[in-house]
Amino acid sequence: MSLRSAGYPRAGLFGLLGLAFSYALVSSIRALYGWDPVVDGEAVARVAMLAVPLFMLVGFGLFDYWFYWAAGKPTRPEDHSGHGAFSWRDYFRPNTDHKVIGIQYTVTSFVFLFIGGLLAMLMRAELAQPGRQFVDADTYNGLFSVHASILIFLFIIPVFAGLANFVLPLMIGAPDMAFPRLNALSYWLLPLAGTMMLLSFFAPGGSFATGWTAYAPLSETSPIGQEFFTIGVQFAGASSIATALNFLVTIITMRAPGMSFFRMPLLVWANFSTSLLVVIATPFIAASQFFILLDRALGFRYFDAALGGDVLMYQHVFWFYSHPAVYIMMLPGFGIISEIIAVKARKPIFGYRMMAFSLLAIVVLGFTVWAHHMFVSGMQSWIRIPMMITTAVIAVPTGIKIFSWCATLWRGVLRLDTPMLFALGFLTMFTLGGISGVMFAMIPIDIHTSDTYFVVAHIHYVLFGGSVFTILAGVYYWFPKMTGRMYDESLGKLHFWLTFVFFNLSFGPMHLIGVKGMPRRVYDYSEAFAGWNLMITISSLCLGLSFLVFAYNIVASWRGGPRAAANPWRALTLEWQVSSPPPVFNFDHIPTVVGGPYEYGTPGAVHGVFKGGARVEQPAGAAVEPSSRE
Amino acid sequence: MAAREEDTPIQHRQKDRAAVLPMVLIVVVSATTGVILGLLIDWFPTPASTQADPIDTLWDVLIIASVPIFVGVQAFVLYCVWRFRMRPGQELQDGPPIHGNTTLEVVWTVIPAVLILGLCAYSFFILEDIEEAKANEMRINVTGQQFTWTFEYPKSVTGGKPIRSAQLYVPEDRPVHFYVKSQDVLHDFWVPAWRMKIDAVPGIETKVRMTPNRLGRYSIVCAELCGIGHAYMRQTANVVSQEDFDEWLRSKQQRGGTAGGGAAGGEEIDGKTIFTEGNGESTACGACHALADAGTNATTGPNLDKVLPGMTPEQIREAIVDPNKEIEEGFGEGIMPDNFEQLLTPEELDALVKYLDEVRK
C-alpha cells in the first residue's frame, strides 16, 4: 500500500488535503478582509463540501490519465488491464469496463433504494396515528426530504444508467462505452453525492428539511444541513450529464455494422432520448442550486424579495429541469419494457417506429410543460392555459406506447415469469399514474389537489408503479446476463405479488385522502384521516418487507444460483448472443446486424450475424412482406 | 425457432375474430363497472362554495373519460394473460409476426388527442367560471407567516378602521376576493371545502376568489411546506349569516380592532375562555397545548400540566409573548407564533397569565 499510487489510502490523504485547503482558503480570505471570526465553521464546511469530494476523486486516481496528459508526461495507453472483475474486490476499485461499471452503478443504487425505503418506513411509522409517535416535526421534514432526494437522484436516475451501462454497448455491438474513463468518473461521483445527502442528518440543526424541491426562500433560511442537498445534487447532476454524453456518443458512433437507427432495440432508443433530456435539462437544476448556494454563502439575494429578489424564478428554473426529470426517470423504463414484452410475448413490438417517434415526441413536449407544477404559485395566470394543453397532450405519445404494448401481447405466447409479471404490473399501474397526471393537467382540479396526498399517490404510481417496476423487471431479466447465474423463479414471483398488492394498498388510498383534503408533507394530520393512515402505514411496512424477498433472492442466487445459459430467454438482441456473463471484451467478432431486433414468429430470423458463427441464416425483418402487417 | 402455428393468413384472421369479441365484451363491461364505481366514491369534502360544484362536476367528467382507459387496459391485459398464456408444450412456440396496423395506430392516436383537447376546452370554461369577478365582492387581506394566518378586513368592509383577526369570518353567499401575502417564506392558503388555493409568496400579492355558500366552520390549511410548524398552520373559516357577520364586525370594532386598543367596558375577562377558544383573533392555546383543567389534550406544544409547575407568573407571560426565548426539551424553535402580544389585549393577557398561574398550583 503506497500513498503515492492511486487507491483508498491516497484518496483519504487527499480528502484531508482538501479539508486543509478549505480551512486555509476560507481563513486567509476572511483574514484579508478583516472579518471576525477568522475561522468560520459554516464557511469552511461549505467549501469543504465542494473541495473534499473532488480532492478524494483525484486521490482515488480518476483524473490520473488526464493529469499526465495535461502535464505533458507520457500517458499510460489503455491496455485494458482494468477490464473485467475477477473477485468482489474488483468492484470497489475504479474500473473502465462498462460491465463492471454497470454492476457498480446498479448495486450502489439498490443500496440507496434500501436506505431510502427505510426512511419512508420511518415516515409512515410516524404517520401511523395523529400526533407525535417517534420523531419530532423537524426530523420528519428531514425524513421525507432525504427520502425523495435519495430515491430520485441516487436510485431511479442512476440505476437506469447502470442497467443501460451494462447492456447498451452489448446491444449495439460495441466493445465498450465511448469514454471509459469518463464512465468510471461518472460512477464514483455517485457514492460521494449520496453519502453527502445522508450525512446531512448529522449536521447541526438537522438534515435538509425543505423537500426535494428545496423551494426558496425556506431553503435559504434553514440550517446548514440544506447545503448537503444543494451541493450533493451538483455531484449527482455532474454524474448524470457525463453519463448522458457518454451514451449519446456511444449510440451515435459505436453501432455495429448494419445497426441503423431503425434496427436499434427500443432500449437504445429510450436511452438516446433520455440522454438528450439529461444534457439539456440537468444544467438547470445545477443552476437553481447554485443560486441557493450563492444566496446562502455570499449573500447574492437572488430570492430575497425584500431586496428585489424573485421567489418565483427559483420554481421556474427548478421545474425546467425537474419536469423533464420525470421523463428521465421513465423513458429508460419504457425501453426495458419494450425488450421484455417482445421477448416474453414472442412477438415483434407492435408499431416499432411509432414507439421510437413517441419517445422523441415526449422529449420535445417534455420541455414545454414545466409550469404545470406552478398553477397555484401566483405566476401570471394566462401561462397556465398553454401549459395545461401541452401537459395533457403528452398523454397522446404515452398512450401510443401503452396501447402498442397491449397490442404486442395480443395473440402472443405469454411467458408469465418474473420479468414479465413486473412488466405487466408496470403496464397496468403506470396507466393509473398517467391518468391522474392528465387530471392534474386540468387547472381547476389542480387548484384543489396540488400539494395534497393526491400528488403523493400520483408520483408513487408513476415512479414506483412505473419506474421501479420497470427497474425490477429489468434486473430480473438481465440478472442471468450480468451475473451468469439464474435467480429463483418462485421467490421472484412471490416478490412480485407481495410488492404489487402492498404497493396498491399503500398508495391507492392516498388518492382518496388527498382529494378529501389531506395536505402532503405534514407531520400531523386531522383525526378524520386516522383510519386510512393507519392502513397505509401497515401496508407500506409490508411493502418494505417484501423487498427482503428480493434481496435474499438476488444475494443467494448470485452466490450459488444455477449457471445461466447464454440465452435463457431465446431473445434475438445481441447481448444474448454472447456468453453469460459476457466475455471481457464483449465480442470475439463484432457482429453484423442484418435485421430488426424483434423478429419473433418469423422462422429462422436473426438480428445479427457473427463472423465464423453458425448463425448465418436468412436475413429477416428488413423486408417483411406486406401481408404480415395485419 | 418455430412459429406458433403453421397457419395461413386466413386462419390467423378467423382466430383473431374469435378472440376479439370476448375481449371487447370484457373490456366494455369492466370499463362501465369501473366508471360506476368511480362515480359512487365520495371523493370530496362537503362542498361549501360556488366554486365547488363546477370543480366536482369536472371531476366526474374526468372519471367518466379516464376510468374506461385505465380499467380497459387492466381488463385487456388480464384477458391476454388468460387467453394467450404459454401452455405446457408451447415452450418453443412464437406468436405471429405482426409488426403493426396503421389503422389501429391512427385510431389510438387521434381518439385520445380529440378527447384530451375536449377536456382541456371544458376545463378552460370551468376555470373562467370559478375565477370570474363578481359584483359586490368583499376584499380580505390574508397574510401568512410561520406558522399562522392573519386576516385583515380593510376599510371597504368595516367602514371604519381596518380589523385584524386570526379567525376568518365571512358572510354566506358573498363573493370574497382574497389578497394574499407572505411575511417570510412560501405558504399556501387553502380551504378544502371551498376547493380553491393560492400560494402566499414573499414580495408579491397573489389573489384568489371564493364564494362561500354554506354556513359552518371549515379548516384553513397551509398547503405549501413552510418549515417545522407547517402541519400546524391551521385555522378556522367561519361562514356565518350576514347579520352575524355584521355583529362580529361591530364587536371587533368596539374592542378596538387592531392590537392593544384596550378592552371594551368593565366586562370580566375569563382566562380559561381565552385558553380554550382564543379571543376571536388569536388562535386558542388549547389547540396545541394539553391542560387538564381546561380539558385540552393536544400534543403539538409542551404539556402544560407538566411544564407549568415551578414557573413564576413572569415566566409564564414571557413564554406566551416570546415563546422562542426558551424552548422545552424535544420541541422545535419557531413553532409557536410570536404574535400573541399583538393579538391579545393587555387585559386578556393578564387574565390568561392569572388563570395559568392558578391552575399551576
Interface residues (C-beta under 8 A of the other chain):
Chain A: G131 R132 D136 A137 D138 N141 A209 T210 G211 Y215 P217 L218 T221 S222 A305 A306 G309 D310 V311 L312 A345 R346 K347 P348 F350 G351 Y352 R353 M354 V376 S377 G378 S381 R384 I385 M388 I389 A392 V393 A395 V396 G399 I400 I402 F403 S404 C406 A407 L409 W410 R411 G412 V413 L414 R415 L416 L424 L427 T428 T431 L432 I435 V438 M439 A441 M442 I443 P444 I445 I447 H448 S450 D451 T452 L512 V515 K516 G517 P519 R521 V522 Y523 D524 Y525 S526 R570 E599 Y600 G601 T602 P603 G604 A605 V624 S627 S628 R629 E630
Chain B: M1 A2 A3 R4 P9 H12 R13 K15 D16 A19 I41 W43 F44 P45 P54 I55 L58 W59 L62 S66 V67 I69 F70 V73 Q74 F76 V77 C80 V81 F84 R85 M86 Q90 L92 Q93 D94 G95 P96 P97 I98 H99 G100 N101 T102 L104 E105 W108 T109 P112 A113 I116 L117 L119 C120 S123 F124 I126 L127 I130 E131 V180 D184 V185 L186 D188 W190 P192 A193 R195 M196 K197 I198 D199 V201 P202 G203 I204 T206 S219 V221 C222 A223 E224 L225 C226 G227 I228 G229 H230 A231 Y232 T299 T300 G330 F331 G332 I335
